Amino acid sequence: MKTPLLIGIDVGTTSIKASLFDERGTALRTFADHYSTTRPASGLAEQNPDDWTNRVIKALVELSEGLPADVVAGVGLTSQVNTHVFVGNDGTPLMPAITWQDGRAHVEAAELDALISMQERIGWWGAPLPIDASHPLARALWLKRYHPDLWARTRWLMAPKDYCILKLTGEATADPMTAFGLIDQSLVYVSRLVDLVPGTADRLPPLRAFTQPAGRIRPGLPFAGVPMVTGGMDAWAGLIGTGAVRDGDCMYLSGTSEIVGLVSPTRHPTPGVVAFPTCEGITLHAGPTQAGGASLAWLSSLTGRAPSELSALVATSDSHRPSPLFLPHLQGERAPVWDIGARGAFIGLDGSMGPAELTRAVFEGVASSVRWLLEALESSAGQSAKSFSMAGGGAASDPWCQIRADMLGRPIRRLKTLDAGVLGAAVLAGVGAGCFSTIAEAAERLVVTDRLFEPDPSRRERMDFLYDEYRTLYAALKPLNAARAAFSAW
C-alpha cells in the first residue's frame, strides 16, 4: 500500500515554511510566507503570534487544495526557540512574542544565573551553560516584575510551535527539547530551577515526546481530524531532517543563524555548548550562532542587491584578491561565547573593495564563527566531525558552501530539501502516524543528497590565517564594545 502523504511546518524567525511530502521525500507542494520582526527600542525584538497562526492556516489551505482529507497521515510542527509568547486562559496572546534576539531580560537573567551552581548546571544540562536574556525564566521574571497584571492573566508560557498547536487543536503541549533550559537529563521540568520564579511551574505546558500525538486539527480547518504530533525545536527537527541521527553524524543548518550539531554519547562538559539530554536515542551536542544568514540579509539590505546576486558576485570574482575581515556579531553572539555585548566589524577595508569583497568577507566571517563553534562541539562530544549534512537557506549558495568546506576542512553534503526543519517535522509526523517504525528509518527514506563540496587543500593556509585573525579581533574588540555599551547607557 502506498504510504500516505505527510506535512511538515516550520515556524521560523522570518517566515512560515511548509511542504507536502511523498514517501520518497519529494516535496509535492511547498509554501512560504514571510512576516516581520518589530524592534520598538534598542535590544527589543518582537513578533505578532497571529502572524504565525494565520500563515500556518494559510499553508494548510494551499497544501490541501484538491486533496481528499484522508490522503495525509499526519502533520508535524517545529519552530524557532527562545521565542516566547504569554497566553491567556482564552488562548489569546497577552502581548507581542519576545523573540530569541531580544535582550530586555538581561538584568533578570544575571540575577537568576547567580543563583545556580556549576554543579547544578552540569547535572541538569550536561554543560556549564548560563541563563541568558533569552531564557524563559528570565522573560517570566521580567514580565512579573514590570507587568504584574499580564503575569497574573498568563495561563501558558509557550514556544511558537506549541502556541500554533494550541490554536489548531485546542491542546496545550510542549516537547522536552523545546523546553531545554527548564528540564534535566531525565527530560522533566526541574523544580529547583523553575521555582526560582514562583508561579512559573503552573504556566508551563505538559511535556510529550516528539512523535506523540498532540491532538487533531479541529473542525472547520483544512485536514480537520488529521493528527498533529508534538514535534520538536528547530535544531532537533533540522537534525532529523538532515538525517544526522546516528553517533558521529554532524548537521549544519544555515538560516538566520548557523546551527551545528554533533551526535555522540560521550560528554565532556564544555563552556558554550548545549549538551542535550539523550532523547529518542540521540545525544546531541549543539550550538547556534547569532547571525549567519542574518549577516547576508543585512549586507543585502545595505547594498540593495539580492542575496543571490551577492553570491553570484563572489562566484565570478577573483578569490585571491584581498578582502576585509568580518565579525558577524550584529546583535551579539551566541555559541560558543554567549556574548550579548559583541558587535560586528569590517577590518582591513580599502578603496578598491566593493560588494564582491564585502560579501566574501561575510561568507568567510560566518564560516569562522562556525569553526569556533565546531571546536567547542568536538571538545564536548569527545570526537571529531568527519563531514557535514547541510541544509537551510544559506546552503543554496555554492560559493558559500565551498568557503565553509574550506574553512572547516571537512566535506559538506548539501541536501536536496534545504528546509530541513520542515522535512524533520514531517519525519516526526510519519513516525507518530505509524508510517515508519523509527525516526532513523524515516530519515533514511526521506533525506536525499544534492551535492558534495570537498575542501580545497590550496585554501587551507588562507583559512587558518583568517580564523586566527577572527579570534584575535573578537578579543581585541571586547573591551571596546563594553565601553561603548556603557557610554550609550548614559
Stockholm file with secondary structure:
# STOCKHOLM 1.0

chainA/1-490         MKTPLLIGIDVGTTSIKASLFDERGTALRTFADHYSTTRPASGLAEQNPDDWTNRVIKALVELSEGLPADVVAGVGLTSQVNTHVFVGNDGTPLMPAITWQDGRAHVEAAELDALISMQERIGWWGAPLPIDASHPLARALWLKRYHPDLWARTRWLMAPKDYCILKLTGEATADPMTAFGLIDQSLVYVSRLVDLVPGTADRLPPLRAFTQPAGRIRPGLPFAGVPMVTGGMDAWAGLIGTGAVRDGDCMYLSGTSEIVGLVSPTRHPTPGVVAFPTCEGITLHAGPTQAGGASLAWLSSLTGRAPSELSALVATSDSHRPSPLFLPHLQGERAPVWDIGARGAFIGLDGSMGPAELTRAVFEGVASSVRWLLEALESSAGQSAKSFSMAGGGAASDPWCQIRADMLGRPIRRLKTLDAGVLGAAVLAGVGAGCFSTIAEAAERLVVTDRLFEPDPSRRERMDFLYDEYRTLYAALKPLNAARAAFSAW
#=GR chainA/1-490 SS CCCCEEEEEEECSSEEEEEEECTTSCEEEEEEEECCCBCSSTTCCEECHHHHHHHHHHHHHHHHTTCCGGGEEEEEEEECSSCBEEECTTSCBSSCEECTTCCTTHHHHHHHHTTSCHHHHHHHHSSCCCCCTTSHHHHHHHHHHHCHHHHHHCCEEECHHHHHHHHHHSCCCBCTTTTTTSBCTTSSBCHHHHTTSTTSGGGSCCBCCTTSEEEECCTTSTTTTCEEECCEEHHHHHHHHTTCCSTTCEEEEESSSEEEEEECSCCCCCTTCEECCCBTTBCEEEEECSCSHHHHHHHHHHHTCCHHHHHHHHHHSCTTSCCCEEECCTTCBCTTTCBTTCCCEEESCCTTCCHHHHHHHHHHHHHHHHHHHHHHHHHHHTSCCCCEEEESGGGGCHHHHHHHHHHHTSCEEEESCSCHHHHHHHHHHHHHTTSSSSHHHHHHHHCCEEEEECCCGGGHHHHHHHHHHHHHHHHHHHHHHHHHHHHHTC
#=GC SS_cons         CCCCEEEEEEECSSEEEEEEECTTSCEEEEEEEECCCBCSSTTCCEECHHHHHHHHHHHHHHHHTTCCGGGEEEEEEEECSSCBEEECTTSCBSSCEECTTCCTTHHHHHHHHTTSCHHHHHHHHSSCCCCCTTSHHHHHHHHHHHCHHHHHHCCEEECHHHHHHHHHHSCCCBCTTTTTTSBCTTSSBCHHHHTTSTTSGGGSCCBCCTTSEEEECCTTSTTTTCEEECCEEHHHHHHHHTTCCSTTCEEEEESSSEEEEEECSCCCCCTTCEECCCBTTBCEEEEECSCSHHHHHHHHHHHTCCHHHHHHHHHHSCTTSCCCEEECCTTCBCTTTCBTTCCCEEESCCTTCCHHHHHHHHHHHHHHHHHHHHHHHHHHHTSCCCCEEEESGGGGCHHHHHHHHHHHTSCEEEESCSCHHHHHHHHHHHHHTTSSSSHHHHHHHHCCEEEEECCCGGGHHHHHHHHHHHHHHHHHHHHHHHHHHHHHTC
//
